[in-house]
Amino acid sequence: MGDKPSMKLQLWRQTWPMAMGVLALLGFQLVDSAFIARLGTLPLAAQSFTFPLTFLMIGVQVGMGIAIAALISRAYGQGEHQRAERLGALVVLLGGGVMALLSLALWVFHVPIFRALGADTVALSYIYAYWWPQLIASWLGAVLYFIYSIFRAHGDTRLPGKMMVVSSLLNAVLDPLFIFGVGDFDGWGLPGAAWATCVAFTLGLLITARRLYQRRWLSWQGIGAEAATSWRPFMGIAGPAMISQLMPPLAAVLAISVVAGLGETQVAAWGLASRLETLSLMVILALTMSLPPWLGRCYGANDWTQIHALMRLALRVAIFWQLGLGVVMALASPLVAALLAGTQDVREELGLLIRFLLPSYAGLGVCMLVVSAGNALGWPLRAMLLSGARLFVFYLPCLWLGTELFGWTGLAAGAALGNLLAGAFAAYWLKRILSRPQRRAG
């Protein structure tokens, strides 16, 4: 594997393309929120109420995408090219069907769901106009993600990366046109953001589907028999992955229920902070994608010395990067809040969140990397439990207790404390596991 400098260089080479893809994927979401913030507090709060359900859909599609890539890669590794082509067709068909049914259910039951989250009648009127085009956009994004997973399973990551950038740029261009209008066109307001995403994803879907057809990576012959034989291994991979992916949306639902009790201004600020969180964790998210394959190869070679070195390097990167970014963002919080929020009251509440939360993402980043490493090193159950502990033992209890004691300031401080405690616990857990060879697997 080489010495330490070469390890750093290799980690950089594997991570930066992923970081660019994550930046493109998450950037357009923040752009959406920034433009919507110019419409006022109520539209921004309405969009914020939809985030947990949007994250729910993303969790399901990511879990299925992990299974897609794994099964197709294994089939090709075993020389079963025709089976890989059948699997590709199967997952696009069934994955699209599952996401369509989920979208339909979330539309049919959206009123009781959003009322349970704390939305009042005025917020529901905004949500009604925004939610159905947003569900269409989410379905298009899910099918596009499944196609990306097929490309990645065949070793092609360049086209998905390029299309994420193209889609994000198109969305950024269309957002102000669709939201605010141009010339005689007055714009659609809040729903315009969803329609801009629909157009961007549709273009990406048309281009990638055409390339997929040209590659001849799909086969519809024998797809019924393939479904009968492959559903068990598919769910064996997708099930645990979905559970891990669905825990953050559940935590987001509970968190926004607490925030909703403080007012619409706080909901709007929380929604912007949630967008900023994912963008600020860009490097960590990239590491969670680039590090596991490397760790997996070391695990297969039983090279635990290299695993220790890799994890030490990755955790140092996470801590120093997130702390440095967090301090800079905290110092610049008035400027950042002014750029993202449209009204003064939302800016003030958002600035408080930035000052508390951004530095605490050093702890969150450590926990995310340890969970990702656990999946790569043969500890999927422990990784899932650690992910659950981060959310339901540290983060949510601290957030709730802080809110009960000190209101909005307590919520920000409690959420930050929960992130730091989760990171400390994850680091302790990793050190204890790696120090005991008999516990390294299983």
Sequence and secondary structure as in RCSB ss.txt:
>XXXX:A:sequence
MGDKPSMKLQLWRQTWPMAMGVLALLGFQLVDSAFIARLGTLPLAAQSFTFPLTFLMIGVQVGMGIAIAALISRA
YGQGEHQRAERLGALVVLLGGGVMALLSLALWVFHVPIFRALGADTVALSYIYAYWWPQLIASWLGAVLYFIYSI
FRAHGDTRLPGKMMVVSSLLNAVLDPLFIFGVGDFDGWGLPGAAWATCVAFTLGLLITARRLYQRRWLSWQGIGA
EAATSWRPFMGIAGPAMISQLMPPLAAVLAISVVAGLGETQVAAWGLASRLETLSLMVILALTMSLPPWLGRCYG
ANDWTQIHALMRLALRVAIFWQLGLGVVMALASPLVAALLAGTQDVREELGLLIRFLLPSYAGLGVCMLVVSAGN
ALGWPLRAMLLSGARLFVFYLPCLWLGTELFGWTGLAAGAALGNLLAGAFAAYWLKRILSRPQRRAG
>XXXX:A:secstr
   HHHHHHHHHHHHHHHHHHHHHHHHHHHHHHHHHHTT HHHHHHHHHHHHHHHHHHHHHHHHHHHHHHHHHHH
HHTT HHHHHHHHHHHHHHHHHHHHHHHHHHHHTHHHHHHHTT  HHHHHHHHHHHHHHHHHHHHHHHHHHHHHH
HHHTT  HHHHHHHHHHHHHHHHHHHHHHH BTTB   SHHHHHHHHHHHHHHHHHHHHHHHHHHT    TTHHH
HHHHHHHHHHHHHHHHHHHHHHHHHHHHHHHHHHHTT HHHHHHHHHHHHHHHHHTHHHHHHHHHHHHHHHHHHH
TT HHHHHHHHHHHHHHHHHHHHHHHHHHHHTHHHHHHHH SSHHHHHHHHHHHHHHHHHHHHHHHHHHHHHHHH
HTT HHHHHHHHHHIIIIIIHHHHHHHHHHHHHHHHHHHHHHHHHHHHHHHHHHHHHHHT GGGS  
